[in-house]
Amino acid sequence: NPDHKTPGVKDLVYLEPSPGFCEKNPRLGIPGTHGRACNDTSIGVDGCDLMCCGRGYRTETMFVVERCN
Protein backbone atom coordinates (compact mmCIF):
# COMPACT_ATOMS: atom_id res chain seq x y z
CA ASN A 1 0.00 0.00 0.00
CA PRO A 2 1.65 3.28 -1.06
CA ASP A 3 0.08 5.12 1.90
CA HIS A 4 2.07 3.04 4.41
CA LYS A 5 5.67 3.59 5.42
CA THR A 6 8.28 1.55 3.55
CA PRO A 7 9.76 -1.22 5.78
CA GLY A 8 12.89 -0.16 7.62
CA VAL A 9 16.08 -2.15 8.20
CA LYS A 10 14.74 -3.46 11.54
CA ASP A 11 11.25 -4.39 10.25
CA LEU A 12 10.43 -8.03 9.61
CA VAL A 13 9.33 -8.58 6.01
CA TYR A 14 7.68 -11.85 4.99
CA LEU A 15 8.31 -13.21 1.50
CA GLU A 16 5.48 -15.72 1.86
CA PRO A 17 1.97 -15.07 3.20
CA SER A 18 2.03 -14.88 6.98
CA PRO A 19 -0.81 -15.80 9.34
CA GLY A 20 -3.24 -12.98 10.09
CA PHE A 21 -2.27 -10.89 13.10
CA CYS A 22 -5.64 -9.18 13.62
CA GLU A 23 -7.48 -12.05 15.27
CA LYS A 24 -6.29 -14.04 18.27
CA ASN A 25 -4.80 -17.45 17.39
CA PRO A 26 -3.55 -19.28 20.51
CA ARG A 27 -2.30 -22.24 18.45
CA LEU A 28 0.19 -19.96 16.71
CA GLY A 29 0.76 -17.67 19.71
CA ILE A 30 -0.85 -14.66 18.02
CA PRO A 31 -2.50 -12.37 20.62
CA GLY A 32 -4.52 -10.37 18.07
CA THR A 33 -4.90 -6.60 18.11
CA HIS A 34 -8.25 -6.11 19.90
CA GLY A 35 -7.94 -3.57 22.73
CA ARG A 36 -4.39 -2.50 21.93
CA ALA A 37 -3.42 1.16 21.81
CA CYS A 38 -2.48 2.53 18.40
CA ASN A 39 -1.05 5.81 17.11
CA ASP A 40 -3.70 7.73 15.14
CA THR A 41 -1.08 9.85 13.34
CA SER A 42 1.40 7.09 12.47
CA ILE A 43 1.72 5.50 9.02
CA GLY A 44 3.96 2.79 10.50
CA VAL A 45 3.16 -0.59 12.05
CA ASP A 46 1.89 1.12 15.23
CA GLY A 47 -0.66 3.14 13.26
CA CYS A 48 -4.38 2.61 13.75
CA ASP A 49 -4.90 2.02 10.02
CA LEU A 50 -2.83 -1.18 10.12
CA MET A 51 -3.29 -2.29 13.71
CA CYS A 52 -7.09 -2.01 13.77
CA CYS A 53 -7.49 -4.14 10.63
CA GLY A 54 -10.38 -2.06 9.30
CA ARG A 55 -12.49 -2.54 12.44
CA GLY A 56 -12.44 1.16 13.30
CA TYR A 57 -11.13 2.74 16.50
CA ARG A 58 -11.97 5.32 19.15
CA THR A 59 -9.76 8.29 19.91
CA GLU A 60 -9.13 9.64 23.38
CA THR A 61 -7.61 13.01 24.21
CA MET A 62 -5.58 13.15 27.40
CA PHE A 63 -4.24 16.26 29.10
CA VAL A 64 -1.28 15.66 31.39
CA VAL A 65 -0.12 18.28 33.86
CA GLU A 66 3.45 17.87 35.10
CA ARG A 67 5.62 19.93 37.39
CA CYS A 68 8.67 21.44 35.76
CA ASN A 69 11.82 22.58 37.56
N, C-alpha and C positions, 0 to 999 in steps of 0.2 A: 504494500500500500504506500503510495508516494507521500501520503500525509504523515506517516510515522517516521521516526528517527531511524537513520541507517544504523545497523548493528555496529557497536564499538569493538575494540580489541579484546575486551573482557566479557562480552556478551556471548552466550552459548547459541550457536546457530545449528539447526538440524538440517541435514541433507535429505533425510527421509521423513515422511509424515510422523509427527510425534503424537502421543495420546493427548486428548483435550485436557486443558488445565482449568477450565471454568467450573466443571462439576467435580464434586468429591468422588474419588475412586480409591478406597482403602486398599484394594488388592495391589494397586500400583504405588501406593503411598502418596497419592495426590490429594492435598487438603481442599482443593477448590478455592474459589475467590469470594464466595458469599461472606458478607460482613467485614471484609478487609477494607482498610482505609486506602484511598487512591488520591492522586494529585490531579485536580481538575485542570490545571494549566500545563501539565507535562505531555509531551508527545512521545515519551519513552515508555519503557515497560511498566513503570509505576503509574502511568496515566490512566484515568478513568475509562477512556475510550477502549483501551485494550483489556484492562483488568476486569471491567464489568461485563464484558462479553455481550454487549448489546442489551443487557437487562435494564439499563437505566441506573441512576444513582441520585442520592440526595446530597445537597451541599449544606454545610454548616459553617457559619461565621463565628469565630472565637476572638474575643478581645482579651489580651493578656496584659496585666499591669505588673511591671517589675520595678524594683528599686534600683536606681543607678547610683554609683559612687561619684 
